[in-house]
Amino acid sequence: MSENSMQSWTEAVLKRRKIAEEAFVNIMFDGCRHGRNYNSDRQEFSDQDKGLDALEQCKVVTFSGYDGVVTAWIDDSNMYHAEFTRYRREISRVSCVDKTELETWIKKWLPKIHEFN
């Protein structure tokens, strides 16, 4: 491959990647009339503090592990919700709580996304 064609290929890949990073999927959540826009490149976290900070801005975040996912969102009434799922099965959920209660719930369930059962 010539240097020019390699550069063109690299630019095309970077352009597609930028488009993917800016693309959102609208997901319906309890309490959200029009759903929430979600982009896994921007809204998926492993660090609790970073994820909760992003939740305030993005209105929905996920924490993914080897053995589960915690999804948290803020509804249209500014109430907090979260669910822990494992293999597409809901294990635990908290609904219509304040931020402090959400943080307590996440602190309990977030470590479980890395447990093998």
C-alpha positions as CSV (number, residue, x, y, z in Angstrom):
1,M,0.0,0.0,0.0
2,S,1.4,3.4,-1.0
3,E,1.9,6.1,1.5
4,N,-0.9,8.2,0.0
5,S,-3.4,5.3,0.0
6,M,-2.4,4.5,3.6
7,Q,-3.0,8.1,4.6
8,S,-6.4,8.1,2.8
9,W,-7.4,4.9,4.5
10,T,-6.4,6.2,7.9
11,E,-8.3,9.5,7.3
12,A,-11.4,7.5,6.3
13,V,-11.2,5.3,9.4
14,L,-10.8,8.3,11.7
15,K,-13.8,10.0,10.0
16,R,-16.0,6.9,10.5
17,R,-14.8,6.7,14.1
18,K,-15.7,10.3,14.8
19,I,-19.2,9.8,13.3
20,A,-19.7,6.8,15.5
21,E,-18.5,8.7,18.6
22,E,-21.0,11.4,17.9
23,A,-23.9,9.0,17.2
24,F,-26.6,8.5,19.8
25,V,-29.3,5.9,20.3
26,N,-32.5,6.9,22.0
27,I,-33.5,4.5,24.7
28,M,-36.8,4.6,26.6
29,F,-36.6,4.6,30.4
30,D,-39.2,4.7,33.1
31,G,-40.2,8.3,33.8
32,C,-38.7,9.7,30.5
33,R,-41.4,10.6,28.1
34,H,-39.1,11.0,25.1
35,G,-36.4,8.6,26.3
36,R,-32.7,9.4,26.7
37,N,-29.9,9.7,24.2
38,Y,-27.1,7.2,24.8
39,N,-23.7,6.8,23.4
40,S,-21.6,4.0,24.8
41,D,-18.3,5.8,23.9
42,R,-19.3,8.7,26.1
43,Q,-21.6,7.3,28.7
44,E,-20.1,4.0,29.8
45,F,-18.0,4.0,32.9
46,S,-16.1,1.8,35.3
47,D,-15.4,4.5,37.9
48,Q,-18.3,5.3,40.2
49,D,-17.4,9.0,40.7
50,K,-16.8,9.8,37.0
51,G,-20.0,8.0,36.1
52,L,-22.1,9.8,38.6
53,D,-20.6,13.2,37.5
54,A,-21.5,12.3,33.9
55,L,-25.0,11.3,35.0
56,E,-25.8,14.9,35.9
57,Q,-24.9,16.0,32.4
58,C,-25.9,13.1,30.2
59,K,-29.0,12.0,32.2
60,V,-28.2,8.3,31.6
61,V,-25.0,6.2,32.2
62,T,-24.0,2.6,32.4
63,F,-21.3,0.7,34.3
64,S,-20.4,-2.5,32.6
65,G,-18.5,-5.5,34.0
66,Y,-17.8,-9.1,33.3
67,D,-21.0,-10.3,35.0
68,G,-23.5,-7.5,34.8
69,V,-24.5,-3.9,34.0
70,V,-25.7,-1.1,36.2
71,T,-27.7,1.5,34.4
72,A,-28.6,4.8,36.1
73,W,-30.8,7.6,34.7
74,I,-32.6,10.8,35.8
75,D,-36.2,11.0,34.8
76,D,-38.2,14.0,33.6
77,S,-39.1,14.9,37.2
78,N,-35.4,14.9,38.2
79,M,-35.8,11.7,40.2
80,Y,-33.0,9.1,40.0
81,H,-33.4,5.4,38.9
82,A,-31.0,2.5,38.5
83,E,-31.1,-1.2,37.7
84,F,-28.6,-4.0,38.0
85,T,-29.0,-6.6,35.2
86,R,-27.1,-9.8,34.6
87,Y,-27.5,-11.7,31.4
88,R,-30.5,-9.5,30.4
89,R,-32.3,-10.3,33.7
90,E,-33.1,-7.6,36.2
91,I,-31.6,-8.5,39.6
92,S,-32.2,-5.2,41.5
93,R,-33.8,-1.9,40.9
94,V,-34.2,1.4,42.7
95,S,-36.8,4.0,41.5
96,C,-37.7,7.6,42.3
97,V,-34.9,8.3,44.8
98,D,-32.7,11.2,45.4
99,K,-29.0,11.4,44.5
100,T,-27.8,10.3,48.0
101,E,-30.0,7.1,47.9
102,L,-28.8,6.4,44.4
103,E,-25.2,6.7,45.4
104,T,-25.8,4.3,48.3
105,W,-27.5,1.8,46.0
106,I,-24.8,2.0,43.4
107,K,-22.1,1.5,46.1
108,K,-23.8,-1.8,47.0
109,W,-24.4,-3.1,43.5
110,L,-21.5,-1.8,41.4
111,P,-19.0,-4.4,42.7
112,K,-21.3,-7.2,41.7
113,I,-20.9,-6.4,38.0
114,H,-17.5,-8.1,38.3
115,E,-18.5,-11.1,40.3
116,F,-18.9,-14.5,38.6
117,N,-21.9,-16.5,39.7
